[in-house]
């Protein structure tokens, strides 16, 4: 394919990639992220309120900080990144190209902040870590944040996090603010999954997206890593352990603004293999012009349906226990004990007999069960399923 000119005057690289004119961010947003955004956009005066808040938030300070102490990407500075940025905006049909800066920081990070006008910031650690196609996915990720309006909410999250530290001395003041911060973080973790999808739509190279996530987890040593093995870690992380591990997973992720990298990789691969991604690539996607007519209730129904499907298909011990409870499982106390201790689901103490409702291997009623209390539910030795 020959190069073509973007609205910003740049050239789209010669490798053939599809463009999505008029695409709505609803096309790639995670259901939980989409339902929250649709609801917020429907609130009367929502944008006006947030713009009024811009005077209280440190947006001007952030702009002056990056302008004075970072390198602004342009056709004269980091020109290759500038071309990628304009290319990403062209593919996702974002009319206004955001300002982008490279800041000195050895940590590989990127973010999109700002209320009135989004600002994309890349660290030198990230620029040095990723190759061209991996970086293209990252810039597409940040442009996806800009198109969805995530930069507004991230700026508010940063403000509230700092505010919580300032009111920590006030009785219950910090608790109230941190409750809001915790909720925003949970939503923002879902928004990161949305932006990963936008990055894939821009780069249109799943392997590059996977490599980028692996590098964020393991550094430069790509020759020492394997995509399939990396994704197996995500599967092992989800299914491993008992309810204690499920609680620890929740505690580990609560303070984070981003999901864990193996989880992000697994979620992105799953989405890329699904119908929604293929429909977008075929040109069938929601249009921005239809956003005002989007139903809030329908968006929440989609979100609820997604979570129900997630619970049904999850291998996590906590989700399995939730399915047991929802299915009317008997002897919840015994099941809860087994989930927390990792005990066999159907193994009973010697001589205790079957639990209520269980039968022996011959199908006889509980009173006729063998004295050793064994049942069909007792797992075979070495029967743990491999990840």
N, C-alpha and C positions, 0 to 999 in steps of 0.2 A: 504494500500500500504506500502511495506517495505521501509525503508530509503535507499537512494542511494547517491553515492558520487559525489560532484560537482568537476569541474576542479580545484578549489582552495583547495580541500582536505576536505571540510566540508560535512555535512550531510544535505540532503533535508528532512525537517520534514515529518512525516508519513502521514499527511493528503494529500489525493490525489489532485494534482494540475497539470495542463497541462504545458508542456514546449514547447517553440517555436523556434526550431533550425533555425538559419540563418534569423530570422525575421528582416525585414527592419523597421526603425522607421516610414516610410511612412504608415505603417499599422495602426498606432494609432494617427498620427498627425492630428490636426485640419486643415481643408483645407487652411485657411489663413496662418497658420504656415508652412504647407508643401510647399506651392507655393513659399514662401520666401526662405526657406531652399534649395529647388531644384534649384532655380535661383542662389543663392549664391555659391552652390557647383559646378555649371557649369562655374563660372567665372574662367578663366585661371589664375593660380598663386594665387588664393584666399587664400589657406592654407599657402603658402609661405609668403604672405604679413602679415597675422595675426601672424605667428610665428616670423616674424621680429619685429612686434609690441610688442611682449612679453617682449623685453628688455626695452620698454618704460612704460609698464603697471606694476602695483604693484603686479604681480603674485608671484615673489620671496619673496616679503615682506609678502604676505598673507601666503605662505607656512611656512616661519620662524615664523610668529606670531602664527599660530595654533600649530606648533610643540613645541613652547616654552611655550604657555600659555593655552593649551587645552589638552584633553586626547585623544590620538590616539586609535581608536577602533581596537582590535585584539583578538586573542584567549585567551589573558591574561587580557585584559581590555574591559569591556562591551562585554563579550563573546557572549551574546544572540543577541546583535545588529550585531556583526560580522557574526554570522550564518545567520541572516536575509539578510545581505548585499550579502554574497556569494550565498545564495539561489536566490535572485533577479537577480543577474548576470547570474546564471545558467538558470533560466527560460527564460530570454530575450537573452540568448546566447551572453553576453558581455564577451569577452575573458579576458580582463584585468580588474581586480577588482580595483575600485578607492579607494584611501585613504579616510578614514572617521574619523571625529573628533567629540567629544562632548565638547561643550564650555559652560561655566557658563553664563547663561542669563535667567532670569525669563520669558522672552517673549517666547511663543511657536513658534519657527521659524526653518526653514531648508533651505539650499541652496546648489547649485552645481556650483562651479566657477573653473576657470583655463583655460589656453590656451593649453599648451602642454599636461598636465595630469589633468583630473578633480579631484576636491576635494569636498567631501560631508561633510557638517557641520550641526550638529544637536544641538539645544540648550537644556540645562537641563530642561527648562520649557516644551519643547515638550516631552522629554523622560519621565518626570513625569506625563504628562497629558494623554498619550495614552496607551491603553492596547496592547498586543502583535500583534493581527491581525490588529489593526488600525496603529500601527507603521510599520508593514510589507507593508501596502499600501503606507505609506509616503516614506519609503526607496525605494520601487519600483518606486514611483514618481520621486525621485532624480536620480535613475539609468536610468529612461527614459530620463531625461534631458541629462545625459552623452551620451547615445546612439544616441540621436538626434544631439548632438553637441551644445546644448543650452548653455553649460557652457562657450564656447568661446564668444558668443554674450553677455551673462550676464556680463562677465568680462569687455568687451568693454563698456557696458552700465554704469557699476559702474565707470569706468575711466572717461567717458564723463560727467557723473553727477558731479563728483568732479571737473573736468576741468571747467565746466560751472560756478561753484562758484568762481574759481580763475580768470576768465576773466569777471566777472560781471561788473567790473569798466570800461571796454572798450566799447565805444559806438557801439551798434548793435552786438558786439561780443557775448554777452550772448544770444541774441535773436537767432542768427544763430545756436549756439550749442544746445540751448534748443529745437529748432525745430527738430533737429535730435534726441534728447533725447525723445521728445514726440512721435515721430514715432516709435522709438525702444520700448518704453513702451507699445504702442498699440500692436506691434507684440509680445512682451514678455507676455502680458496678454493672448494672444491666445496660446502661448507655454505652459502656465500653464494648460490650458485645455487639451493639448496634454499629458502632464506629468501625469495629473489625470487619464487619460485613461491607461497609462503605469502602474500606481499604481494598477489599477483594474486588469490588466492582470497578475500582479505579485501576488497580494493577492487573486484574484478570489473570493472575498467576498464583494458584493456590499453594504451590510449592514454595514460592518466594515468601508468601505470608507465613507459612509454617517455619521456614528458615529464620525469619525475623523474630518470631516468638521464641524459637529455640535459643537464638543468640541472646535474647533478653534474659533467659534463664541460665545459660551456660557460657556466655562470653564468645570470644573469637574462635574457639576451637571447634569449628563446624565439622572438620574432618574426623573428629572424635565422637560425633553425635549422629543419631539415626532418627528420622521422623517417625517411623513405626514404633520404635522403642519408646520414644518420647510420648507418643499418644497412649501407649500401653500404661505409662505412669498415671495418666489421667484416669484410666479405667480402674487401675489398682487403688488410686486415691479414693474414688467414689465407693468402691465396694468393700474396702478393707475395714477390719475391726468390728467393734460392736457399738452400742449406743454411746459408750464413753467417748469413742473416737468421733462419733457424729457431733457430740457436744463440743469437743475440742476443735473440730473443723469450723463450727460456727464462731467460737471464740477467736480463732486465728484470723478469720476473715473480717470480723466486725470493724476493726480499725482501718481497714484498707479501702482505698478508693477504686482499686482495680481488682478484678478476679485474678486468681493464680494463673500463671502462664500456661500450664498444661491444660487447665480447664478451658481457657480461651481457645487454645489450639483445637481441642476436641469439639467445642461448640461450633467453631468456624468450619471445620471439616464436615460436621453433620449438616450445617446449613447449606454448604456448597453442594452436597450430595442430594439435597432435597428439591422439591418441585418449585418452591418460591424463587430460588436462585436461577433455575433454568428458565422460568417464565420471564424474569427480568431480562436475562440475556437474549431471549427471543423477542423482546420489545413490548411485553405485556406487563405493565406496572402502574401503580396509582400515580396520578398526575397532580402537580402542585395546584393547579387551577381548581381541583375538587376538594382541597383541604378544608375550606370553610363549611362544606356540607357533610363533613365526617361526623358520624354518630358517636357520642361519648359512650353510650350504653353498649353499642356494638364493640367498641374498642375494649371495654372492660370485660365483655363476654369472651372475646378472643384471648385476653390475658388470663382469665379464669380457666378457660379451656386448656391453654398452654400449661398452666401449673398442674392441672389435673392429669394431663398426659405425662408430665414430668414425674409426678408422684407414682403413677402406675408403672412407668418404665425404669424408675431409678433403682440402682443396686445398693444405695446407701442403707445401712441398717436402720436408721431412724425412719426413712421413708417406707421401708418394708414393714416396720412396726405400725406406722400410720395406716398402711393398707390393711394390716391385720385387724386393727381397731375398726376401721371403716367397714370391713367385711363381717363384723360381728363375731370375731374370734372369741372363743371361750378361754377361761383361765388366764385373764390378762396379767394377773400378778406373776404367774409362772413365766409367761412369755416375756414380760418386762425384765424379770430377773435374768433370764437366758440372754436377752439382747444386751444387757449391761455387762454380763460376765462372759459372754461369748460361748455359753454352754450349748450343747446340742438341743435342737428344738424339741425333739421328742424323747430325750433320755430322761428317765426318772431314777430317783434313788433306789438302790436294791431293796426289794421287798415292799416297795411303796404301792405297787400296782399301777395300772394306767390312770391317767388324769381323767377327770369327768368328761364323758363324751367320747373317749378313745376306746378302741376295741383291740383284741389280741390279733396276732397274725392269722389266726384261723377264722376271724370274724365273729367269735363268740362274745357274749356280753361281758362287761368288765368284771362281774363277780366270778366268772369262770376263767379269768386270765391266769397265766402261769405265775407262780410265786415270785419269779425273778423280775417281773414287771416289764419285760421287754415288749416292744411293739414294732409294727412296721415302720414307724417314724424314726427309729434309731438309725442314724447314719452309719454306713459301712466304714471300716477303718480306712484312713487315708482318703476319705471321701470329699475333702475340701476342694471346691471347684477352682481350677487354675484361672488366673486373670487373663 
